[in-house]
Amino acid sequence: MLDQQFARTRADVAPRRRIGLDLHVVDGLYQGSRTHCLELFSRVIQLTPECDFVLFLDQPSRLQQFSESFSLSNVHAVRMPHASPAMRLLFQLPELVRREKIDLLHTQYIIPAFLRCRTAVTIHDILFESHPQYFDRMFVARSRILVRRSARRSAEIFTVSEFSKEQIVTRYGVSPNRIHTIFNSVDGNRFFPGEDGLALVRATGLIPGEYFLTVGRLEPRKNHANILKAWAMLPSPRPRLVIVGQKHFGHEEVLRLSANLGLADDVTFLGDVPDEHLPSYFRNAKGFVYCSWAEGFGMPVLEAMASGVPVISSPHTALLEVCGDAALMVSPDSTAAIRDAIIAVNTQHNLRTCLIQRAIERIKSYSWTKAASIVREVYLSRLNVNESLINSAVRSREE
């Protein structure tokens, strides 16, 4: 009864605003932007009952499996069949926006060219500008045109780190006042210290607490090559290295290098690990290695910290901003430095304890709810939704 009164009250105060969310990334492989969308928008929807949300993706059932928020009464999922980026941006989204009478469309990285509604875009990074050598040439060429255009034309811009914000401002000439930083976070209900998942880890042939972990797609930017070279330099017996990540461009070189270095007995490639299994591999690791060349944020670092695992990372791009003093930082181009850091974490109990304690404090400054609150406020402001008027009317109805 109260829900019906609430709905009628909102309808009396102002027309319902309809926000479209392009969630096609949820249909794809595990990656940071996919986690970002699931974690962030599940909370944005819950915090924003004043608006209706229309979700566009190929497999809506994935959303309900992740969070009950995607099944709330102000949510409507619309199937958008998987298609090429050009098809999605030029035809699918514009037609869906028109058909569903969307007031604001929120996309990742790129906004469609022809829309009759306001747009918001999350540009996680523009590493294709600062580090083009780690990306396909066609991807770089396309992104330099379309992401720049999106940054300059979108009504609202979100990004996930101060590093990325500075890059967008400097390279695209966008006012910093137009960019909202919404830091990524970590779900403490999934990533936490302890021994949960021991059976799963052992079933993979691993010994809990005796292996090092790295998570990231097998591509040059993640620097698996130098990690493997550092592993080959370790004295015997070496700890095991577990590499979790989908095969991407350049993955053949990583597999070939591991074989050429004679690491077959010391390195395990797990490939695509289901989302629900990943926390078990984190919390049962002895250390986490993430010496990437370039990151717009580096979400796996926070996931390791939340899992009570000491982190080895690199002071490049956004990683130093995210890690602070809670990780052992080494240059990604120095295999000797990576090797020495691994030895230190593997043998020095006091160092591990110190890094873990700092990490537990560090992650307290990151919150998905805080990020969602920022998005909510931007939505309400851009759509001229008078939250105080709505709340006041609801209270008077309840009385």
C-alpha positions as CSV (number, residue, x, y, z in Angstrom):
1,M,0.0,0.0,0.0
2,L,2.8,2.4,0.9
3,D,4.6,1.6,-2.4
4,Q,1.5,2.5,-4.3
5,Q,1.1,5.8,-2.4
6,F,4.8,6.5,-3.0
7,A,4.4,5.9,-6.7
8,R,1.3,8.1,-7.0
9,T,2.9,10.9,-5.0
10,R,5.9,10.9,-7.3
11,A,3.7,11.0,-10.4
12,D,1.7,13.9,-8.9
13,V,4.9,15.9,-8.2
14,A,6.8,15.4,-11.5
15,P,6.9,13.2,-14.6
16,R,9.1,10.1,-14.1
17,R,12.5,10.6,-15.7
18,R,13.8,7.6,-17.7
19,I,17.6,6.8,-17.6
20,G,19.0,4.4,-20.1
21,L,22.1,2.4,-19.2
22,D,24.2,0.7,-21.9
23,L,25.3,-2.4,-20.1
24,H,26.5,-4.4,-23.1
25,V,29.9,-4.9,-21.3
26,V,28.1,-7.2,-18.8
27,D,27.6,-9.7,-21.7
28,G,31.3,-9.9,-22.2
29,L,34.3,-11.4,-20.4
30,Y,35.4,-10.6,-16.9
31,Q,37.2,-7.2,-16.8
32,G,37.3,-4.0,-14.7
33,S,34.7,-2.1,-16.6
34,R,32.2,-5.0,-16.3
35,T,32.7,-5.2,-12.5
36,H,32.4,-1.4,-12.4
37,C,29.1,-1.4,-14.1
38,L,27.6,-4.2,-12.0
39,E,28.8,-2.9,-8.7
40,L,28.1,0.8,-9.4
41,F,24.7,0.7,-11.2
42,S,23.2,-1.9,-8.8
43,R,23.7,0.7,-6.1
44,V,22.7,3.7,-8.2
45,I,19.4,2.1,-9.0
46,Q,18.7,1.3,-5.4
47,L,19.6,4.9,-4.3
48,T,17.5,6.6,-7.0
49,P,13.8,5.5,-6.7
50,E,12.8,8.9,-8.2
51,C,13.8,7.7,-11.7
52,D,13.1,4.7,-13.9
53,F,16.0,2.8,-15.3
54,V,16.0,1.0,-18.7
55,L,18.9,-1.4,-19.1
56,F,20.2,-2.4,-22.5
57,L,22.1,-5.6,-22.9
58,D,21.9,-9.0,-24.6
59,Q,21.6,-11.2,-21.5
60,P,19.5,-9.4,-18.9
61,S,19.4,-12.6,-16.7
62,R,23.0,-11.9,-15.8
63,L,21.9,-8.8,-13.9
64,Q,19.4,-10.6,-11.7
65,Q,22.1,-13.2,-10.8
66,F,24.3,-10.4,-9.6
67,S,22.0,-8.3,-7.5
68,E,18.3,-8.0,-6.6
69,S,18.6,-4.3,-7.3
70,F,18.3,-5.1,-11.0
71,S,14.8,-6.5,-10.3
72,L,13.4,-3.5,-8.5
73,S,10.1,-2.0,-9.7
74,N,11.8,1.1,-11.3
75,V,13.9,-1.2,-13.5
76,H,13.1,-2.4,-17.0
77,A,15.6,-4.6,-18.9
78,V,15.4,-4.5,-22.7
79,R,17.3,-7.0,-24.8
80,M,19.9,-5.5,-27.1
81,P,21.3,-8.3,-29.2
82,H,25.1,-8.6,-29.4
83,A,26.4,-6.5,-32.3
84,S,29.5,-4.8,-33.5
85,P,30.3,-1.4,-31.8
86,A,29.3,0.4,-35.0
87,M,26.0,-1.3,-35.2
88,R,25.3,-0.7,-31.5
89,L,26.3,3.0,-31.5
90,L,24.8,4.0,-34.9
91,F,21.6,2.0,-35.0
92,Q,20.7,-0.1,-31.9
93,L,21.1,2.5,-29.1
94,P,19.6,5.5,-31.0
95,E,16.5,3.3,-31.9
96,L,16.1,2.0,-28.3
97,V,16.5,5.5,-26.9
98,R,13.7,6.8,-29.2
99,R,11.5,3.8,-28.6
100,E,11.9,3.8,-24.8
101,K,11.6,7.6,-24.5
102,I,14.9,7.9,-22.7
103,D,15.7,11.3,-21.0
104,L,19.4,10.5,-20.3
105,L,21.6,7.8,-21.7
106,H,24.7,6.7,-19.8
107,T,27.4,4.8,-21.8
108,Q,31.0,3.7,-21.3
109,Y,33.7,5.5,-23.2
110,I,31.7,6.4,-26.3
111,I,28.3,8.1,-26.8
112,P,26.2,7.4,-30.0
113,A,26.4,10.0,-32.7
114,F,22.7,10.7,-33.3
115,L,20.6,11.0,-30.1
116,R,17.7,13.2,-29.1
117,C,18.4,13.0,-25.4
118,R,21.1,14.1,-22.9
119,T,24.1,11.8,-22.5
120,A,26.5,10.8,-19.7
121,V,29.7,8.9,-20.4
122,T,32.2,7.1,-18.2
123,I,35.7,7.3,-19.6
124,H,37.7,4.9,-17.4
125,D,40.9,5.9,-19.0
126,I,42.5,7.2,-22.2
127,L,45.6,5.0,-22.2
128,F,45.3,4.6,-25.9
129,E,46.5,8.2,-26.0
130,S,49.3,8.0,-23.5
131,H,50.4,4.4,-24.2
132,P,49.3,3.5,-27.8
133,Q,51.9,0.8,-28.1
134,Y,49.8,-1.5,-26.0
135,F,46.7,-1.4,-28.2
136,D,45.7,-2.4,-31.7
137,R,46.3,0.4,-34.2
138,M,42.7,0.4,-35.4
139,F,41.5,0.6,-31.8
140,V,43.7,3.6,-31.1
141,A,42.7,5.4,-34.3
142,R,39.0,4.8,-33.6
143,S,39.2,5.7,-29.9
144,R,41.1,8.9,-30.5
145,I,38.3,10.2,-32.6
146,L,35.2,8.8,-30.8
147,V,36.3,9.1,-27.2
148,R,37.5,12.7,-27.7
149,R,34.2,13.5,-29.4
150,S,32.3,11.9,-26.5
151,A,34.2,13.8,-23.9
152,R,33.6,17.1,-25.6
153,R,29.9,16.6,-26.4
154,S,28.5,14.6,-23.5
155,A,26.5,16.5,-20.9
156,E,28.2,14.7,-18.0
157,I,31.6,12.9,-17.8
158,F,32.6,10.4,-15.2
159,T,36.0,8.8,-14.6
160,V,37.5,6.5,-12.0
161,S,40.8,8.1,-10.9
162,E,42.4,11.5,-10.6
163,F,45.1,10.3,-13.1
164,S,42.4,9.7,-15.7
165,K,40.7,13.0,-15.0
166,E,43.9,14.9,-15.5
167,Q,44.6,13.0,-18.7
168,I,41.1,13.9,-20.1
169,V,41.5,17.5,-19.1
170,T,45.0,17.9,-20.6
171,R,44.6,15.9,-23.8
172,Y,41.0,16.8,-24.7
173,G,40.8,20.4,-23.3
174,V,37.8,19.5,-21.1
175,S,37.1,21.7,-18.1
176,P,37.8,19.8,-14.8
177,N,34.5,21.1,-13.5
178,R,32.7,18.9,-16.1
179,I,34.3,15.7,-14.9
180,H,33.1,13.7,-11.8
181,T,35.6,11.3,-10.3
182,I,33.9,8.1,-9.0
183,F,36.6,5.9,-7.6
184,N,36.2,2.1,-8.0
185,S,35.9,0.0,-4.9
186,V,35.6,-3.6,-3.8
187,D,32.7,-5.6,-2.5
188,G,33.6,-6.6,1.0
189,N,30.9,-9.4,1.0
190,R,32.9,-11.1,-1.7
191,F,36.6,-10.1,-1.1
192,F,37.6,-10.6,2.5
193,P,40.5,-12.3,4.5
194,G,40.2,-15.8,5.7
195,E,40.2,-19.4,4.5
196,D,36.9,-19.6,2.6
197,G,37.3,-21.5,-0.7
198,L,40.1,-23.8,0.4
199,A,38.5,-26.8,-1.3
200,L,38.2,-25.0,-4.5
201,V,41.8,-23.9,-4.5
202,R,43.0,-27.4,-3.6
203,A,40.9,-28.9,-6.4
204,T,42.9,-26.9,-8.8
205,G,46.1,-28.5,-7.5
206,L,47.2,-25.5,-5.6
207,I,48.4,-25.3,-2.0
208,P,46.6,-22.5,-0.1
209,G,49.0,-19.8,1.2
210,E,51.8,-21.1,-1.0
211,Y,51.2,-19.4,-4.4
212,F,51.4,-15.9,-5.8
213,L,48.6,-14.6,-7.9
214,T,48.2,-12.2,-10.8
215,V,44.9,-11.3,-12.5
216,G,44.5,-9.6,-15.8
217,R,44.0,-10.4,-19.5
218,L,46.9,-11.9,-21.3
219,E,48.0,-8.8,-23.2
220,P,51.3,-6.8,-23.3
221,R,50.1,-4.0,-21.1
222,K,49.7,-6.3,-18.1
223,N,53.5,-7.1,-18.2
224,H,53.2,-10.8,-17.8
225,A,56.5,-11.1,-19.8
226,N,58.6,-9.4,-17.2
227,I,56.8,-11.2,-14.3
228,L,57.7,-14.5,-15.9
229,K,61.3,-13.5,-16.5
230,A,61.5,-12.4,-12.8
231,W,60.1,-15.8,-11.9
232,A,62.7,-17.6,-13.8
233,M,65.4,-15.7,-11.8
234,L,64.1,-16.9,-8.5
235,P,66.2,-19.4,-6.6
236,S,64.8,-22.9,-6.3
237,P,62.5,-24.0,-5.0
238,R,60.3,-21.3,-6.5
239,P,56.8,-20.5,-5.2
240,R,54.1,-21.2,-7.7
241,L,52.7,-18.3,-9.9
242,V,49.0,-18.5,-10.8
243,I,47.9,-16.4,-13.8
244,V,44.2,-15.7,-14.1
245,G,43.1,-13.9,-17.3
246,Q,41.5,-14.4,-20.6
247,K,43.6,-14.8,-23.7
248,H,43.8,-11.5,-25.5
249,F,46.0,-10.1,-28.3
250,G,49.7,-11.1,-27.7
251,H,48.8,-14.0,-25.4
252,E,50.8,-16.5,-27.6
253,E,54.0,-14.7,-26.7
254,V,53.3,-15.1,-22.9
255,L,52.6,-18.8,-23.3
256,R,55.6,-19.3,-25.5
257,L,57.9,-17.4,-23.1
258,S,56.7,-19.4,-20.1
259,A,57.6,-22.6,-22.0
260,N,61.0,-21.3,-23.2
261,L,61.9,-20.2,-19.6
262,G,61.2,-23.7,-18.3
263,L,58.5,-22.6,-16.0
264,A,56.0,-25.4,-16.7
265,D,56.3,-26.8,-13.2
266,D,56.1,-23.3,-11.5
267,V,53.4,-21.4,-13.4
268,T,49.7,-22.3,-13.7
269,F,47.5,-20.6,-16.2
270,L,43.8,-20.7,-15.1
271,G,42.3,-18.7,-18.0
272,D,38.8,-17.4,-17.5
273,V,37.8,-18.0,-13.8
274,P,34.1,-17.5,-13.0
275,D,33.3,-14.4,-11.0
276,E,32.1,-16.4,-8.0
277,H,35.3,-18.4,-7.8
278,L,37.8,-15.5,-8.1
279,P,37.7,-14.3,-4.4
280,S,38.8,-17.8,-3.3
281,Y,42.0,-17.5,-5.4
282,F,42.7,-14.1,-4.0
283,R,42.3,-14.7,-0.3
284,N,44.3,-18.0,-0.3
285,A,47.3,-16.5,-2.1
286,K,50.5,-15.6,-0.4
287,G,51.0,-12.5,-2.5
288,F,49.6,-10.6,-5.4
289,V,51.7,-9.3,-8.3
290,Y,50.4,-6.5,-10.5
291,C,53.3,-4.8,-12.2
292,S,51.3,-3.4,-15.1
293,W,52.7,-0.8,-17.5
294,A,49.6,1.4,-17.5
295,E,46.2,1.4,-15.7
296,G,43.3,3.8,-15.5
297,F,42.7,2.4,-12.0
298,G,43.7,-1.2,-11.4
299,M,40.7,-2.8,-9.6
300,P,42.5,-6.2,-8.9
301,V,44.8,-4.4,-6.6
302,L,41.9,-3.4,-4.3
303,E,40.5,-6.9,-4.5
304,A,43.8,-8.3,-3.3
305,M,44.0,-5.7,-0.5
306,A,40.5,-6.5,0.7
307,S,41.4,-10.2,0.7
308,G,44.2,-9.7,3.2
309,V,47.0,-10.4,0.6
310,P,50.2,-8.3,0.3
311,V,50.5,-6.5,-3.0
312,I,53.4,-5.9,-5.3
313,S,52.7,-3.3,-7.9
314,S,54.2,-0.5,-10.0
315,P,54.2,3.3,-9.5
316,H,53.0,4.0,-13.0
317,T,49.8,5.9,-14.1
318,A,46.9,5.4,-11.6
319,L,48.5,2.5,-9.7
320,L,50.5,4.7,-7.3
321,E,47.4,6.8,-6.6
322,V,45.4,3.6,-5.8
323,C,48.0,1.8,-3.8
324,G,49.5,4.6,-1.8
325,D,51.9,3.1,0.8
326,A,49.9,-0.1,1.0
327,A,51.9,-2.0,-1.6
328,L,55.5,-2.8,-2.5
329,M,56.1,-0.7,-5.5
330,V,58.7,-1.7,-8.1
331,S,59.6,-0.5,-11.6
332,P,57.8,-2.7,-14.2
333,D,60.8,-2.7,-16.5
334,S,63.2,-4.2,-13.9
335,T,62.9,-7.9,-13.7
336,A,65.5,-7.9,-10.9
337,A,63.4,-5.5,-8.8
338,I,60.3,-7.7,-9.4
339,R,62.3,-10.7,-8.4
340,D,63.6,-9.1,-5.2
341,A,60.1,-7.9,-4.3
342,I,58.7,-11.5,-4.7
343,I,61.5,-12.9,-2.5
344,A,60.9,-10.2,0.2
345,V,57.1,-11.0,0.3
346,N,57.8,-14.7,0.2
347,T,60.3,-14.8,3.0
348,Q,59.6,-11.8,5.3
349,H,56.7,-12.3,7.6
350,N,56.9,-8.8,9.1
351,L,56.8,-7.2,5.7
352,R,53.7,-9.2,4.7
353,T,52.0,-8.2,8.0
354,C,52.8,-4.6,7.5
355,L,51.5,-4.5,3.9
356,I,48.3,-6.3,4.9
357,Q,47.6,-3.9,7.7
358,R,48.2,-0.9,5.6
359,A,46.0,-2.3,2.8
360,I,43.0,-3.0,5.2
361,E,43.2,0.7,6.2
362,R,43.6,1.8,2.6
363,I,40.5,0.2,1.2
364,K,38.3,2.0,3.8
365,S,38.7,5.1,1.6
366,Y,37.0,3.4,-1.3
367,S,33.2,2.9,-1.4
368,W,30.8,1.8,-4.2
369,T,28.0,3.5,-2.3
370,K,29.9,6.8,-2.2
371,A,30.5,6.6,-6.0
372,A,26.9,5.7,-6.6
373,S,25.8,8.7,-4.5
374,I,27.8,11.0,-6.8
375,V,26.2,9.5,-9.9
376,R,22.8,9.8,-8.4
377,E,23.3,13.5,-7.6
378,V,24.5,14.2,-11.1
379,Y,21.5,12.4,-12.6
380,L,19.0,14.3,-10.4
381,S,20.7,17.7,-11.2
382,R,20.9,17.1,-14.9
383,L,17.3,15.9,-15.1
384,N,16.0,18.7,-12.8
385,V,14.5,16.2,-10.4
386,N,13.5,18.0,-7.3
387,E,14.4,15.4,-4.6
388,S,13.4,17.6,-1.6
389,L,9.9,18.2,-3.1
390,I,9.4,14.5,-3.7
391,N,10.5,13.6,-0.2
392,S,8.3,16.3,1.4
393,A,5.3,15.1,-0.5
394,V,5.9,11.5,0.4
395,R,6.2,12.4,4.1
396,S,2.9,14.4,4.1
397,R,1.1,11.4,2.4
398,E,2.5,9.0,5.0
399,E,1.3,11.3,7.8
